[in-house]
Amino acid sequence: MVIDITFLKRIAEVAAEQTLPRFRTGSLVDNKYQTGFDPVTEADREAERAIRALINATFPEHGILGEEFGGENLDQPNIWVIDPIDGTRAFISGLPVWGTLAGLTVDGDAVAGLMSQPFTQELFMCDGDASWYEGPEGTRRLQTRKTSELADATLFTTTPALFKGTQREAYDRVESTVRLARYGTDCYAYAMLASGFVDLVIETGLHPYDIVALVPIIEKAGGVITTWDGGPAEKAGDIVAAATPDLHAKALAMLNR
């Protein structure tokens, strides 16, 4: 299934109308948790409302699953999975590595997706046929790097602190092998993988709205993305994204050793 890329751009536009005016303004931050900290802002909520309104007006027969307002029409074959601000912690800290995510699944398979970073004016998109970049550097088709060895790889994760027990041991095995490890950047790390600047992203505890939009962008750029057990990334949870099949296989083997 191919989605008109202009519709993905329209999603980015209506979301940016809500997020950009509230970025770096010190706007009110709420906490979803009674214990711990999971921030949500007015920008999160208003951007999701805008995206939902656009999808409902354009594809009224499609379902929607969003981070802030849950699901509607989830019995439909075509479901949009959206995260209005992936990286709210970065957003409230003034760091432009957050993004708006919107992905389309058909019978559970992610087929099209968008990652929009409006402050840097960058779009990373998959229309179902190919993955594309549009931004200050112009327009180009996305292509992952050809890295096949862990020793040559650049690895990103949100923070190793998220891995617990044997998971932390598994992650540390991979990190100790790669050329360079960096932390943070949320969805931007996956965009850089699809763009050919990062080779591995390893994460844990993700929800579908954190990853579905990124799956087709990476796959159509030549990468591989699955759960740690090799299952479909659409199921979320523990995720491994790699620039090449060889690198992905070696990372999985080391994680599951």
C-alpha positions in Angstrom: 0.0 0.0 0.0 1.3 3.4 -1.0 0.2 6.6 0.8 0.4 10.0 -0.9 3.4 11.6 0.6 1.7 15.0 0.6 -0.7 13.6 3.3 2.3 12.7 5.5 3.5 16.2 5.0 0.1 17.5 6.0 0.3 15.6 9.3 3.6 17.2 9.9 2.2 20.6 9.2 -0.8 20.4 11.5 1.3 18.9 14.3 3.9 21.7 14.0 1.2 24.3 14.2 0.7 23.1 17.8 4.2 22.1 18.8 6.5 24.8 17.5 4.8 27.8 19.2 5.1 25.9 22.5 8.7 24.8 22.1 11.3 26.6 24.3 8.6 28.7 26.0 8.6 27.1 29.4 5.0 25.9 29.0 3.3 23.9 31.7 4.4 20.3 32.1 2.2 17.7 33.7 3.3 14.3 35.1 1.5 11.2 34.1 2.9 9.2 37.1 2.2 9.5 40.8 5.6 7.9 41.4 8.4 8.8 38.9 8.3 11.2 36.0 6.6 10.8 32.7 6.0 14.3 31.3 3.1 15.4 29.1 2.5 18.9 27.8 -0.2 20.9 26.2 1.7 20.6 22.9 1.5 16.8 23.1 -2.3 16.9 23.6 -3.1 19.6 21.0 -0.8 18.1 18.4 -2.5 14.7 18.8 -5.9 16.3 18.5 -4.9 18.0 15.3 -3.5 14.8 13.8 -6.6 12.9 14.7 -8.9 15.5 13.2 -6.9 15.4 9.9 -7.0 11.6 9.7 -10.7 11.4 10.6 -11.5 13.9 7.9 -9.4 12.3 5.3 -9.7 8.6 6.1 -12.9 8.3 8.2 -12.8 4.5 7.9 -9.3 4.2 9.4 -8.6 3.5 13.1 -6.3 5.5 15.3 -4.0 4.6 18.2 -2.4 7.6 19.9 -0.2 8.0 23.0 -2.4 10.7 24.6 -6.0 9.7 23.8 -5.8 5.9 23.2 -7.6 4.0 20.4 -10.6 4.4 18.2 -11.9 2.0 15.5 -9.2 -0.4 16.3 -11.2 -3.2 14.6 -10.3 -1.7 11.2 -7.6 -3.2 9.0 -6.0 0.3 8.5 -4.8 1.9 11.7 -2.7 5.0 12.2 -0.3 4.9 15.2 0.7 8.3 16.4 3.0 9.9 19.0 2.6 13.7 18.8 5.9 14.3 20.5 8.2 11.4 20.8 10.8 12.7 23.2 8.8 14.9 25.5 11.7 15.1 27.9 13.9 16.5 25.2 11.0 18.9 24.2 10.7 20.3 27.7 14.5 20.6 27.9 14.8 22.7 24.7 16.6 20.0 22.7 15.5 19.6 19.1 15.8 15.8 19.0 12.1 15.1 19.6 9.8 14.4 16.7 6.2 13.8 15.7 5.6 10.2 14.7 2.7 8.9 12.6 2.7 5.4 11.1 0.1 3.4 9.1 -0.4 -0.3 9.7 -2.4 -2.6 7.4 -3.5 -5.8 9.2 -0.8 -5.1 11.8 2.1 -4.5 9.4 3.6 -1.0 9.3 3.6 0.2 5.7 4.1 4.0 5.8 5.5 6.4 8.3 6.5 9.9 9.2 9.1 11.4 11.6 8.9 15.2 11.6 11.3 17.5 13.4 9.8 20.9 12.7 12.4 23.0 14.6 15.2 21.8 12.3 12.6 21.7 9.4 13.3 18.0 8.6 11.0 15.3 7.4 11.8 11.6 7.3 9.1 9.7 5.5 8.1 6.4 3.9 5.2 6.3 1.5 5.1 2.5 1.4 7.5 2.4 -1.6 10.6 4.2 -0.6 12.0 6.4 2.3 12.7 10.0 1.8 14.4 13.0 3.5 13.2 16.6 3.0 14.8 19.5 4.8 17.6 22.1 4.7 19.8 19.6 2.8 17.2 19.3 0.0 15.3 16.1 -0.9 16.9 12.7 -1.2 16.1 9.0 -0.9 17.2 7.6 2.4 19.8 4.8 2.4 21.3 3.1 5.4 25.1 2.6 5.7 26.6 -0.7 4.6 28.2 -1.5 8.0 28.3 -5.3 8.7 30.6 -5.6 11.7 29.9 -4.5 15.2 33.4 -3.2 15.6 32.7 -0.6 12.9 29.3 0.4 14.2 27.9 3.5 15.9 25.3 2.6 18.5 22.6 4.7 20.1 20.2 4.0 23.0 18.1 6.4 25.1 20.1 5.5 28.2 21.7 2.2 29.5 19.9 2.9 32.8 16.7 1.6 31.2 18.1 -1.9 30.9 17.8 -4.0 34.0 19.4 -7.3 35.2 20.3 -9.7 32.3 19.1 -7.1 29.8 21.8 -4.7 31.0 24.4 -7.4 30.7 23.3 -8.1 27.2 23.3 -4.5 26.2 26.7 -4.0 27.7 28.1 -6.8 25.7 27.1 -5.1 22.5 28.2 -1.6 23.6 31.7 -3.0 24.6 32.1 -4.2 21.0 31.0 -1.3 18.9 33.2 1.6 17.7 31.1 4.4 19.2 28.1 4.5 21.6 26.0 7.6 22.2 22.9 8.2 24.3 19.7 10.1 23.9 18.0 11.6 20.8 14.8 9.5 21.0 13.3 9.0 17.5 16.0 11.1 15.9 18.5 8.2 16.4 16.3 6.0 14.2 16.1 8.8 11.6 19.9 9.0 11.6 20.1 5.2 11.1 17.9 5.5 8.0 20.0 8.4 6.8 23.3 6.5 7.0 24.9 8.1 10.0 24.1 5.6 12.8 24.3 1.8 12.5 22.5 0.4 15.5 19.7 1.5 17.9 18.9 -0.8 20.8 16.0 0.0 23.2 13.7 -1.5 25.7 10.2 -0.9 27.0 8.8 0.8 23.9 5.1 1.1 23.1 3.7 0.8 19.5 3.4 4.5 19.2 7.1 4.9 19.9 8.2 2.7 17.0 5.5 1.9 14.4 6.1 5.0 12.3 9.9 4.3 12.2 9.6 0.7 11.0 8.9 1.3 7.3 11.3 4.3 7.2 14.1 2.1 8.3 13.1 -1.0 6.2 12.6 0.9 3.0 16.0 2.6 3.5 17.7 -0.9 3.6 17.8 -1.5 7.4 16.3 -4.2 9.6 14.3 -3.6 12.7 12.8 -6.3 15.0 12.3 -7.2 18.7 15.2 -8.8 20.5 13.7 -12.2 19.8 13.6 -11.5 16.1 9.8 -10.8 16.0 8.0 -8.0 14.3 8.9 -4.5 15.6 5.3 -3.5 15.4 4.8 -5.4 18.7 7.2 -2.9 20.4 8.9 -3.8 23.7 12.6 -4.5 23.2 13.8 -3.3 19.9 17.0 -3.7 17.7 17.4 -1.6 14.5 20.4 -2.1 12.3 21.8 -0.7 9.1 22.2 -4.1 7.4 20.9 -7.7 7.8 24.4 -8.9 8.7 24.8 -6.3 11.5 21.4 -7.0 12.8 22.1 -10.8 13.0 25.3 -10.2 14.9 23.7 -7.8 17.3 20.8 -10.2 18.0 23.3 -13.1 18.5 25.2 -11.1 21.1 22.1 -9.8 22.9 20.7 -13.4 23.2 24.0 -15.1 24.0 
